[in-house]
Amino acid sequence: QVRLVESGGGLVQPGGSLRLSCVASGFTFGRFAMQWHRQAPGKERELVAGISSTGSNRKYADSVKGRFTISRDNTKNTVYLQMNSLEAEDTAVYYCMAIMLDVNYWGQGTQVTVSS
């Protein structure tokens, strides 16, 4: 059974940091590229960051460049999103996704709220 389980969300003040984790099981993690997406209330889901299967290539949305870092540990079947200098606009549910060709799997999401 394929599972992607996100954790690490919560309430943080503006300027603070959080690290999200997504643990995968039920598929060959090291063959899949991984992405983090987010969806804020009333908005469409958007791609935040992506990382290739080996970790050699990464990409970021312009809105998070320089603040967020995506990484992965294929020995632990885990992808991370380090989020620094958080802003109120970063408030959203964050989802991890595994993708390989036309196959993709989604996690259930973790809430991140940035507020004073």
N, CA, C and O atoms as a Tinker XYZ file with bonds, in Angstrom:
   464  protein
     1  N      0.844000   -1.196000    0.000000    73     2
     2  CA     0.000000    0.000000    0.000000    64     1     3
     3  C      0.878000    1.244000    0.000000    63     2     4     5
     4  O      1.769000    1.390000    0.837000    81     3
     5  N      0.617000    2.136000   -0.946000    73     3     6
     6  CA     1.389000    3.371000   -1.049000    64     5     7
     7  C      0.952000    4.339000    0.039000    63     6     8     9
     8  O     -0.240000    4.566000    0.245000    81     7
     9  N      1.932000    4.904000    0.728000    73     7    10
    10  CA     1.639000    5.912000    1.738000    64     9    11
    11  C      2.680000    7.016000    1.673000    63    10    12    13
    12  O      3.873000    6.759000    1.506000    81    11
    13  N      2.208000    8.249000    1.808000    73    11    14
    14  CA     3.055000    9.416000    2.000000    64    13    15
    15  C      2.508000   10.139000    3.218000    63    14    16    17
    16  O      1.363000   10.589000    3.217000    81    15
    17  N      3.322000   10.249000    4.249000    73    15    18
    18  CA     2.858000   10.830000    5.503000    64    17    19
    19  C      3.684000   12.060000    5.830000    63    18    20    21
    20  O      4.877000   11.972000    6.119000    81    19
    21  N      3.019000   13.222000    5.777000    73    19    22
    22  CA     3.689000   14.480000    6.094000    64    21    23
    23  C      3.607000   14.769000    7.593000    63    22    24    25
    24  O      2.669000   14.350000    8.272000    81    23
    25  N      4.592000   15.482000    8.082000    73    23    26
    26  CA     4.584000   15.934000    9.475000    64    25    27
    27  C      5.439000   17.193000    9.587000    63    26    28    29
    28  O      6.163000   17.555000    8.659000    81    27
    29  N      5.342000   17.852000   10.737000    73    27    30
    30  CA     6.181000   19.018000   10.987000    64    29    31
    31  C      5.472000   20.352000   10.860000    63    30    32    33
    32  O      6.056000   21.397000   11.149000    81    31
    33  N      4.224000   20.326000   10.433000    73    31    34
    34  CA     3.481000   21.573000   10.340000    64    33    35
    35  C      3.108000   22.106000   11.715000    63    34    36    37
    36  O      3.306000   21.443000   12.733000    81    35
    37  N      2.565000   23.316000   11.723000    73    35    38
    38  CA     2.143000   23.906000   12.974000    64    37    39
    39  C      1.997000   25.404000   12.862000    63    38    40    41
    40  O      1.959000   25.965000   11.767000    81    39
    41  N      1.917000   26.040000   14.010000    73    39    42
    42  CA     1.774000   27.493000   14.095000    64    41    43
    43  C      3.143000   28.103000   14.390000    63    42    44    45
    44  O      3.839000   27.677000   15.312000    81    43
    45  N      3.514000   29.097000   13.602000    73    43    46
    46  CA     4.811000   29.745000   13.785000    64    45    47
    47  C      4.643000   31.243000   13.543000    63    46    48    49
    48  O      3.800000   31.661000   12.749000    81    47
    49  N      5.439000   32.033000   14.222000    73    47    50
    50  CA     5.383000   33.479000   14.046000    64    49    51
    51  C      6.099000   33.894000   12.752000    63    50    52    53
    52  O      6.993000   33.189000   12.283000    81    51
    53  N      5.710000   35.021000   12.186000    73    51    54
    54  CA     6.437000   35.532000   11.015000    64    53    55
    55  C      7.928000   35.643000   11.297000    63    54    56    57
    56  O      8.345000   36.097000   12.363000    81    55
    57  N      8.721000   35.220000   10.321000    73    55    58
    58  CA    10.167000   35.205000   10.489000    64    57    59
    59  C     10.705000   33.905000   11.051000    63    58    60    61
    60  O     11.917000   33.691000   11.080000    81    59
    61  N      9.818000   33.043000   11.494000    73    59    62
    62  CA    10.228000   31.779000   12.080000    64    61    63
    63  C     10.520000   30.710000   11.047000    63    62    64    65
    64  O     10.477000   30.956000    9.841000    81    63
    65  N     10.819000   29.511000   11.545000    73    63    66
    66  CA    11.190000   28.392000   10.688000    64    65    67
    67  C     10.413000   27.143000   11.062000    63    66    68    69
    68  O      9.995000   26.962000   12.205000    81    67
    69  N     10.234000   26.295000   10.078000    73    67    70
    70  CA     9.674000   24.965000   10.270000    64    69    71
    71  C     10.379000   24.012000    9.305000    63    70    72    73
    72  O     10.856000   24.420000    8.246000    81    71
    73  N     10.435000   22.743000    9.690000    73    71    74
    74  CA    10.910000   21.717000    8.760000    64    73    75
    75  C      9.834000   20.661000    8.604000    63    74    76    77
    76  O      9.443000   19.999000    9.566000    81    75
    77  N      9.366000   20.516000    7.382000    73    75    78
    78  CA     8.390000   19.485000    7.078000    64    77    79
    79  C      9.109000   18.212000    6.645000    63    78    80    81
    80  O     10.168000   18.257000    6.019000    81    79
    81  N      8.511000   17.081000    6.993000    73    79    82
    82  CA     9.021000   15.783000    6.570000    64    81    83
    83  C      7.901000   15.019000    5.881000    63    82    84    85
    84  O      6.723000   15.203000    6.187000    81    83
    85  N      8.283000   14.170000    4.956000    73    83    86
    86  CA     7.315000   13.298000    4.286000    64    85    87
    87  C      7.961000   11.927000    4.162000    63    86    88    89
    88  O      8.956000   11.761000    3.457000    81    87
    89  N      7.394000   10.957000    4.842000    73    87    90
    90  CA     7.913000    9.594000    4.825000    64    89    91
    91  C      7.086000    8.760000    3.864000    63    90    92    93
    92  O      5.858000    8.734000    3.935000    81    91
    93  N      7.785000    8.078000    2.961000    73    91    94
    94  CA     7.121000    7.301000    1.922000    64    93    95
    95  C      7.250000    5.811000    2.184000    63    94    96    97
    96  O      8.232000    5.354000    2.770000    81    95
    97  N      6.254000    5.061000    1.748000    73    95    98
    98  CA     6.306000    3.609000    1.821000    64    97    99
    99  C      5.400000    3.025000    0.742000    63    98   100   101
   100  O      4.486000    3.688000    0.251000    81    99
   101  N      5.671000    1.775000    0.384000    73    99   102
   102  CA     4.826000    1.080000   -0.575000    64   101   103
   103  C      5.237000    1.240000   -2.023000    63   102   104   105
   104  O      4.564000    0.726000   -2.916000    81   103
   105  N      6.331000    1.943000   -2.272000    73   103   106
   106  CA     6.840000    2.070000   -3.635000    64   105   107
   107  C      8.344000    2.322000   -3.561000    63   106   108   109
   108  O      8.882000    2.562000   -2.480000    81   107
   109  N      9.015000    2.267000   -4.697000    73   107   110
   110  CA    10.466000    2.428000   -4.724000    64   109   111
   111  C     10.803000    3.912000   -4.706000    63   110   112   113
   112  O     10.897000    4.560000   -5.749000    81   111
   113  N     10.980000    4.428000   -3.516000    73   111   114
   114  CA    11.150000    5.859000   -3.299000    64   113   115
   115  C     12.265000    6.446000   -4.156000    63   114   116   117
   116  O     12.093000    7.517000   -4.738000    81   115
   117  N     13.378000    5.780000   -4.241000    73   115   118
   118  CA    14.541000    6.304000   -4.945000    64   117   119
   119  C     14.371000    6.445000   -6.444000    63   118   120   121
   120  O     15.245000    7.006000   -7.104000    81   119
   121  N     13.277000    5.955000   -7.003000    73   119   122
   122  CA    13.028000    6.078000   -8.435000    64   121   123
   123  C     12.117000    7.257000   -8.765000    63   122   124   125
   124  O     11.911000    7.591000   -9.932000    81   123
   125  N     11.583000    7.873000   -7.733000    73   123   126
   126  CA    10.600000    8.932000   -7.930000    64   125   127
   127  C     11.195000   10.296000   -7.611000    63   126   128   129
   128  O     11.917000   10.460000   -6.627000    81   127
   129  N     10.880000   11.276000   -8.462000    73   127   130
   130  CA    11.088000   12.662000   -8.082000    64   129   131
   131  C     10.058000   13.009000   -7.008000    63   130   132   133
   132  O      8.991000   12.399000   -6.939000    81   131
   133  N     10.383000   13.976000   -6.188000    73   131   134
   134  CA     9.480000   14.370000   -5.115000    64   133   135
   135  C      9.215000   15.876000   -5.198000    63   134   136   137
   136  O     10.084000   16.656000   -5.589000    81   135
   137  N      8.017000   16.256000   -4.827000    73   135   138
   138  CA     7.638000   17.656000   -4.841000    64   137   139
   139  C      6.876000   18.008000   -3.573000    63   138   140   141
   140  O      6.250000   17.155000   -2.945000    81   139
   141  N      6.942000   19.255000   -3.220000    73   139   142
   142  CA     6.078000   19.837000   -2.198000    64   141   143
   143  C      5.142000   20.833000   -2.891000    63   142   144   145
   144  O      5.579000   21.676000   -3.674000    81   143
   145  N      3.877000   20.718000   -2.591000    73   143   146
   146  CA     2.866000   21.642000   -3.074000    64   145   147
   147  C      2.180000   22.249000   -1.866000    63   146   148   149
   148  O      2.294000   21.736000   -0.753000    81   147
   149  N      1.474000   23.334000   -2.088000    73   147   150
   150  CA     0.692000   23.913000   -0.999000    64   149   151
   151  C     -0.612000   24.486000   -1.549000    63   150   152   153
   152  O     -0.719000   24.847000   -2.721000    81   151
   153  N     -1.582000   24.553000   -0.666000    73   151   154
   154  CA    -2.873000   25.131000   -1.034000    64   153   155
   155  C     -3.365000   26.000000    0.101000    63   154   156   157
   156  O     -3.622000   25.524000    1.208000    81   155
   157  N     -3.491000   27.281000   -0.192000    73   155   158
   158  CA    -4.017000   28.234000    0.776000    64   157   159
   159  C     -5.533000   28.327000    0.611000    63   158   160   161
   160  O     -6.059000   27.999000   -0.453000    81   159
   161  N     -6.235000   28.767000    1.643000    73   159   162
   162  CA    -7.703000   28.882000    1.557000    64   161   163
   163  C     -8.122000   29.756000    0.382000    63   162   164   165
   164  O     -7.632000   30.874000    0.222000    81   163
   165  N     -9.030000   29.241000   -0.434000    73   163   166
   166  CA    -9.542000   30.004000   -1.563000    64   165   167
   167  C     -8.617000   30.094000   -2.750000    63   166   168   169
   168  O     -8.915000   30.798000   -3.715000    81   167
   169  N     -7.491000   29.391000   -2.699000    73   167   170
   170  CA    -6.534000   29.442000   -3.795000    64   169   171
   171  C     -6.290000   28.051000   -4.361000    63   170   172   173
   172  O     -6.593000   27.046000   -3.718000    81   171
   173  N     -5.740000   28.002000   -5.570000    73   171   174
   174  CA    -5.414000   26.728000   -6.172000    64   173   175
   175  C     -4.117000   26.188000   -5.578000    63   174   176   177
   176  O     -3.276000   26.922000   -5.059000    81   175
   177  N     -4.002000   24.853000   -5.682000    73   175   178
   178  CA    -2.777000   24.230000   -5.217000    64   177   179
   179  C     -1.624000   24.667000   -6.121000    63   178   180   181
   180  O     -1.777000   24.759000   -7.339000    81   179
   181  N     -0.461000   24.938000   -5.505000    73   179   182
   182  CA     0.687000   25.386000   -6.281000    64   181   183
   183  C      1.931000   24.591000   -5.908000    63   182   184   185
   184  O      2.087000   24.130000   -4.777000    81   183
   185  N      2.807000   24.447000   -6.891000    73   183   186
   186  CA     4.079000   23.772000   -6.676000    64   185   187
   187  C      5.020000   24.700000   -5.924000    63   186   188   189
   188  O      5.212000   25.850000   -6.317000    81   187
   189  N      5.598000   24.205000   -4.857000    73   187   190
   190  CA     6.520000   24.989000   -4.038000    64   189   191
   191  C      7.967000   24.637000   -4.363000    63   190   192   193
   192  O      8.798000   25.519000   -4.579000    81   191
   193  N      8.261000   23.332000   -4.396000    73   191   194
   194  CA     9.633000   22.892000   -4.621000    64   193   195
   195  C      9.620000   21.466000   -5.149000    63   194   196   197
   196  O      8.695000   20.697000   -4.888000    81   195
   197  N     10.669000   21.128000   -5.899000    73   195   198
   198  CA    10.803000   19.778000   -6.413000    64   197   199
   199  C     12.244000   19.327000   -6.367000    63   198   200   201
   200  O     13.163000   20.145000   -6.399000    81   199
   201  N     12.439000   18.016000   -6.292000    73   199   202
   202  CA    13.779000   17.456000   -6.244000    64   201   203
   203  C     13.790000   16.171000   -7.055000    63   202   204   205
   204  O     12.845000   15.384000   -6.995000    81   203
   205  N     14.860000   15.960000   -7.812000    73   203   206
   206  CA    14.952000   14.773000   -8.650000    64   205   207
   207  C     15.156000   13.517000   -7.797000    63   206   208   209
   208  O     15.376000   13.600000   -6.589000    81   207
   209  N     15.078000   12.372000   -8.441000    73   207   210
   210  CA    15.138000   11.106000   -7.709000    64   209   211
   211  C     16.453000   10.932000   -6.956000    63   210   212   213
   212  O     16.484000   10.344000   -5.874000    81   211
   213  N     17.534000   11.443000   -7.531000    73   211   214
   214  CA    18.831000   11.317000   -6.869000    64   213   215
   215  C     19.173000   12.513000   -5.991000    63   214   216   217
   216  O     20.151000   12.480000   -5.245000    81   215
   217  N     18.380000   13.553000   -6.077000    73   215   218
   218  CA    18.656000   14.762000   -5.312000    64   217   219
   219  C     19.580000   15.740000   -6.002000    63   218   220   221
   220  O     19.934000   16.772000   -5.432000    81   219
   221  N     19.973000   15.430000   -7.217000    73   219   222
   222  CA    20.960000   16.275000   -7.898000    64   221   223
   223  C     20.355000   17.543000   -8.490000    63   222   224   225
   224  O     21.069000   18.515000   -8.738000    81   223
   225  N     19.057000   17.537000   -8.714000    73   223   226
   226  CA    18.396000   18.719000   -9.276000    64   225   227
   227  C     17.257000   19.161000   -8.381000    63   226   228   229
   228  O     16.499000   18.339000   -7.865000    81   227
   229  N     17.142000   20.473000   -8.200000    73   227   230
   230  CA    16.098000   21.045000   -7.374000    64   229   231
   231  C     15.508000   22.266000   -8.084000    63   230   232   233
   232  O     16.181000   22.938000   -8.866000    81   231
   233  N     14.270000   22.524000   -7.798000    73   231   234
   234  CA    13.630000   23.718000   -8.344000    64   233   235
   235  C     12.697000   24.294000   -7.299000    63   234   236   237
   236  O     12.204000   23.588000   -6.419000    81   235
   237  N     12.463000   25.615000   -7.416000    73   235   238
   238  CA    11.645000   26.304000   -6.426000    64   237   239
   239  C     10.724000   27.313000   -7.102000    63   238   240   241
   240  O     11.053000   27.876000   -8.146000    81   239
   241  N      9.578000   27.527000   -6.492000    73   239   242
   242  CA     8.721000   28.626000   -6.910000    64   241   243
   243  C      9.440000   29.935000   -6.570000    63   242   244   245
   244  O     10.174000   30.009000   -5.584000    81   243
   245  N      9.228000   30.949000   -7.381000    73   243   246
   246  CA     9.882000   32.232000   -7.144000    64   245   247
   247  C      9.568000   32.781000   -5.759000    63   246   248   249
   248  O     10.405000   33.441000   -5.142000    81   247
   249  N      8.374000   32.509000   -5.275000    73   247   250
   250  CA     7.936000   33.074000   -4.000000    64   249   251
   251  C      8.690000   32.511000   -2.801000    63   250   252   253
   252  O      8.653000   33.096000   -1.719000    81   251
   253  N      9.379000   31.375000   -2.982000    73   251   254
   254  CA    10.067000   30.760000   -1.841000    64   253   255
   255  C     11.576000   30.653000   -2.041000    63   254   256   257
   256  O     12.288000   30.213000   -1.138000    81   255
   257  N     12.069000   31.046000   -3.205000    73   255   258
   258  CA    13.507000   30.964000   -3.471000    64   257   259
   259  C     14.291000   31.738000   -2.426000    63   258   260   261
   260  O     13.950000   32.869000   -2.082000    81   259
   261  N     15.349000   31.109000   -1.928000    73   259   262
   262  CA    16.182000   31.749000   -0.925000    64   261   263
   263  C     15.678000   31.574000    0.494000    63   262   264   265
   264  O     16.388000   31.887000    1.450000    81   263
   265  N     14.448000   31.071000    0.643000    73   263   266
   266  CA    13.879000   30.865000    1.987000    64   265   267
   267  C     13.627000   29.391000    2.288000    63   266   268   269
   268  O     13.782000   28.950000    3.427000    81   267
   269  N     13.243000   28.638000    1.274000    73   267   270
   270  CA    12.916000   27.221000    1.449000    64   269   271
   271  C     14.004000   26.361000    0.810000    63   270   272   273
   272  O     14.610000   26.746000   -0.189000    81   271
   273  N     14.241000   25.192000    1.401000    73   271   274
   274  CA    15.178000   24.227000    0.845000    64   273   275
   275  C     14.556000   22.841000    0.871000    63   274   276   277
   276  O     14.098000   22.373000    1.914000    81   275
   277  N     14.546000   22.189000   -0.282000    73   275   278
   278  CA    14.053000   20.821000   -0.362000    64   277   279
   279  C     15.251000   19.879000   -0.359000    63   278   280   281
   280  O     16.278000   20.159000   -0.976000    81   279
   281  N     15.104000   18.767000    0.338000    73   279   282
   282  CA    16.162000   17.756000    0.375000    64   281   283
   283  C     15.514000   16.391000    0.540000    63   282   284   285
   284  O     14.323000   16.283000    0.830000    81   283
   285  N     16.309000   15.361000    0.353000    73   283   286
   286  CA    15.782000   14.010000    0.522000    64   285   287
   287  C     16.863000   13.085000    1.052000    63   286   288   289
   288  O     18.057000   13.314000    0.860000    81   287
   289  N     16.415000   12.041000    1.720000    73   287   290
   290  CA    17.300000   10.985000    2.204000    64   289   291
   291  C     16.721000    9.672000    1.705000    63   290   292   293
   292  O     15.755000    9.155000    2.265000    81   291
   293  N     17.314000    9.144000    0.657000    73   291   294
   294  CA    16.775000    7.920000    0.058000    64   293   295
   295  C     16.979000    6.690000    0.940000    63   294   296   297
   296  O     16.327000    5.667000    0.731000    81   295
   297  N     17.872000    6.777000    1.921000    73   295   298
   298  CA    18.041000    5.661000    2.853000    64   297   299
   299  C     16.902000    5.623000    3.876000    63   298   300   301
   300  O     16.646000    4.596000    4.504000    81   299
   301  N     16.228000    6.766000    4.028000    73   299   302
   302  CA    15.119000    6.849000    4.983000    64   301   303
   303  C     13.766000    7.027000    4.292000    63   302   304   305
   304  O     12.744000    7.194000    4.958000    81   303
   305  N     13.761000    6.992000    2.967000    73   303   306
   306  CA    12.514000    7.188000    2.199000    64   305   307
   307  C     11.796000    8.459000    2.632000    63   306   308   309
   308  O     10.578000    8.473000    2.811000    81   307
   309  N     12.572000    9.523000    2.796000    73   307   310
   310  CA    12.021000   10.756000    3.339000    64   309   311
   311  C     12.450000   11.964000    2.514000    63   310   312   313
   312  O     13.595000   12.061000    2.071000    81   311
   313  N     11.511000   12.875000    2.318000    73   311   314
   314  CA    11.812000   14.169000    1.701000    64   313   315
   315  C     11.483000   15.251000    2.722000    63   314   316   317
   316  O     10.539000   15.128000    3.503000    81   315
   317  N     12.278000   16.303000    2.696000    73   315   318
   318  CA    12.149000   17.374000    3.674000    64   317   319
   319  C     11.891000   18.707000    2.970000    63   318   320   321
   320  O     12.226000   18.889000    1.800000    81   319
   321  N     11.293000   19.621000    3.709000    73   319   322
   322  CA    11.192000   21.001000    3.251000    64   321   323
   323  C     11.544000   21.889000    4.438000    63   322   324   325
   324  O     10.768000   22.029000    5.383000    81   323
   325  N     12.724000   22.483000    4.370000    73   323   326
   326  CA    13.145000   23.438000    5.389000    64   325   327
   327  C     12.621000   24.806000    4.991000    63   326   328   329
   328  O     12.927000   25.301000    3.907000    81   327
   329  N     11.844000   25.410000    5.853000    73   327   330
   330  CA    11.210000   26.692000    5.563000    64   329   331
   331  C     11.701000   27.727000    6.565000    63   330   332   333
   332  O     11.450000   27.612000    7.765000    81   331
   333  N     12.392000   28.723000    6.072000    73   331   334
   334  CA    12.908000   29.807000    6.902000    64   333   335
   335  C     12.250000   31.128000    6.521000    63   334   336   337
   336  O     11.630000   31.245000    5.464000    81   335
   337  N     12.393000   32.105000    7.386000    73   335   338
   338  CA    11.841000   33.444000    7.129000    64   337   339
   339  C     10.382000   33.364000    6.680000    63   338   340   341
   340  O      9.984000   33.971000    5.686000    81   339
   341  N      9.618000   32.619000    7.422000    73   339   342
   342  CA     8.223000   32.394000    7.036000    64   341   343
   343  C      7.410000   33.676000    7.093000    63   342   344   345
   344  O      7.620000   34.541000    7.944000    81   343
   345  N      6.481000   33.765000    6.164000    73   343   346
   346  CA     5.615000   34.931000    6.028000    64   345   347
   347  C      4.163000   34.479000    6.129000    63   346   348   349
   348  O      3.853000   33.302000    5.950000    81   347
   349  N      3.286000   35.425000    6.416000    73   347   350
   350  CA     1.866000   35.098000    6.523000    64   349   351
   351  C      1.358000   34.456000    5.231000    63   350   352   353
   352  O      0.471000   33.603000    5.259000    81   351
   353  N      1.921000   34.870000    4.115000    73   351   354
   354  CA     1.496000   34.335000    2.815000    64   353   355
   355  C      1.882000   32.867000    2.620000    63   354   356   357
   356  O      1.413000   32.221000    1.683000    81   355
   357  N      2.721000   32.349000    3.489000    73   355   358
   358  CA     3.094000   30.940000    3.407000    64   357   359
   359  C      2.075000   30.035000    4.093000    63   358   360   361
   360  O      2.185000   28.811000    4.020000    81   359
   361  N      1.103000   30.616000    4.746000    73   359   362
   362  CA     0.056000   29.829000    5.400000    64   361   363
   363  C     -0.711000   29.002000    4.382000    63   362   364   365
   364  O     -1.261000   29.539000    3.421000    81   363
   365  N     -0.745000   27.697000    4.598000    73   363   366
   366  CA    -1.386000   26.781000    3.646000    64   365   367
   367  C     -1.301000   25.365000    4.187000    63   366   368   369
   368  O     -0.617000   25.100000    5.175000    81   367
   369  N     -2.001000   24.469000    3.528000    73   367   370
   370  CA    -1.776000   23.046000    3.740000    64   369   371
   371  C     -0.690000   22.615000    2.757000    63   370   372   373
   372  O     -0.776000   22.886000    1.559000    81   371
   373  N      0.321000   21.949000    3.277000    73   371   374
   374  CA     1.455000   21.520000    2.464000    64   373   375
   375  C      1.352000   20.020000    2.198000    63   374   376   377
   376  O      1.138000   19.222000    3.111000    81   375
   377  N      1.510000   19.661000    0.934000    73   375   378
   378  CA     1.396000   18.283000    0.502000    64   377   379
   379  C      2.700000   17.826000   -0.160000    63   378   380   381
   380  O      3.328000   18.590000   -0.893000    81   379
   381  N      3.095000   16.600000    0.099000    73   379   382
   382  CA     4.187000   16.047000   -0.689000    64   381   383
   383  C      3.604000   15.151000   -1.773000    63   382   384   385
   384  O      2.530000   14.569000   -1.623000    81   383
   385  N      4.340000   15.062000   -2.856000    73   383   386
   386  CA     3.919000   14.257000   -3.989000    64   385   387
   387  C      5.114000   13.527000   -4.552000    63   386   388   389
   388  O      6.204000   14.086000   -4.672000    81   387
   389  N      4.897000   12.262000   -4.897000    73   387   390
   390  CA     5.899000   11.456000   -5.592000    64   389   391
   391  C      5.479000   11.363000   -7.050000    63   390   392   393
   392  O      4.305000   11.142000   -7.349000    81   391
   393  N      6.429000   11.531000   -7.954000    73   391   394
   394  CA     6.080000   11.507000   -9.371000    64   393   395
   395  C      7.154000   10.798000  -10.190000    63   394   396   397
   396  O      8.352000   11.028000  -10.025000    81   395
   397  N      6.678000    9.927000  -11.077000    73   395   398
   398  CA     7.553000    9.255000  -12.025000    64   397   399
   399  C      6.718000    9.003000  -13.275000    63   398   400   401
   400  O      5.768000    8.221000  -13.256000    81   399
   401  N      7.084000    9.673000  -14.352000    73   399   402
   402  CA     6.332000    9.615000  -15.615000    64   401   403
   403  C      4.875000    9.990000  -15.333000    63   402   404   405
   404  O      4.610000   11.091000  -14.850000    81   403
   405  N      3.938000    9.103000  -15.624000    73   403   406
   406  CA     2.534000    9.458000  -15.419000    64   405   407
   407  C      1.971000    8.902000  -14.116000    63   406   408   409
   408  O      0.755000    8.858000  -13.927000    81   407
   409  N      2.848000    8.482000  -13.232000    73   407   410
   410  CA     2.416000    7.953000  -11.944000    64   409   411
   411  C      2.690000    8.998000  -10.871000    63   410   412   413
   412  O      3.794000    9.537000  -10.794000    81   411
   413  N      1.702000    9.281000  -10.054000    73   411   414
   414  CA     1.956000   10.183000   -8.942000    64   413   415
   415  C      1.143000    9.774000   -7.733000    63   414   416   417
   416  O      0.036000    9.247000   -7.844000    81   415
   417  N      1.721000   10.030000   -6.583000    73   415   418
   418  CA     1.097000    9.728000   -5.298000    64   417   419
   419  C      1.137000   10.988000   -4.435000    63   418   420   421
   420  O      2.094000   11.762000   -4.467000    81   419
   421  N      0.061000   11.164000   -3.660000    73   419   422
   422  CA    -0.055000   12.346000   -2.799000    64   421   423
   423  C     -0.172000   11.955000   -1.334000    63   422   424   425
   424  O     -0.728000   10.911000   -0.991000    81   423
   425  N      0.360000   12.811000   -0.487000    73   423   426
   426  CA     0.133000   12.674000    0.938000    64   425   427
   427  C     -1.150000   13.373000    1.344000    63   426   428   429
   428  O     -1.845000   13.948000    0.506000    81   427
   429  N     -1.463000   13.323000    2.638000    73   427   430
   430  CA    -2.724000   13.880000    3.128000    64   429   431
   431  C     -2.605000   15.349000    3.515000    63   430   432   433
   432  O     -3.611000   16.024000    3.734000    81   431
   433  N     -1.370000   15.841000    3.599000    73   431   434
   434  CA    -1.144000   17.247000    3.888000    64   433   435
   435  C     -0.889000   17.539000    5.354000    63   434   436   437
   436  O     -1.310000   16.798000    6.242000    81   435
   437  N     -0.186000   18.642000    5.583000    73   435   438
   438  CA     0.061000   19.125000    6.941000    64   437   439
   439  C     -0.136000   20.641000    6.937000    63   438   440   441
   440  O      0.321000   21.333000    6.027000    81   439
   441  N     -0.812000   21.142000    7.951000    73   439   442
   442  CA    -1.154000   22.564000    8.001000    64   441   443
   443  C      0.025000   23.374000    8.525000    63   442   444   445
   444  O      0.637000   23.028000    9.535000    81   443
   445  N      0.327000   24.450000    7.824000    73   443   446
   446  CA     1.307000   25.436000    8.270000    64   445   447
   447  C      0.590000   26.769000    8.398000    63   446   448   449
   448  O     -0.009000   27.261000    7.442000    81   447
   449  N      0.657000   27.340000    9.579000    73   447   450
   450  CA     0.031000   28.635000    9.832000    64   449   451
   451  C      1.086000   29.608000   10.351000    63   450   452   453
   452  O      1.742000   29.350000   11.360000    81   451
   453  N      1.236000   30.716000    9.653000    73   451   454
   454  CA     2.199000   31.741000   10.034000    64   453   455
   455  C      1.414000   32.957000   10.521000    63   454   456   457
   456  O      0.747000   33.639000    9.743000    81   455
   457  N      1.508000   33.209000   11.813000    73   455   458
   458  CA     0.712000   34.278000   12.405000    64   457   459
   459  C      1.334000   34.720000   13.714000    63   458   460   461
   460  O      1.947000   33.927000   14.430000    81   459
   461  N      1.168000   35.987000   14.011000    73   459   462
   462  CA     1.642000   36.506000   15.298000    64   461   463
   463  C      0.512000   36.480000   16.320000    63   462   464
   464  O      0.709000   36.878000   17.468000    81   463
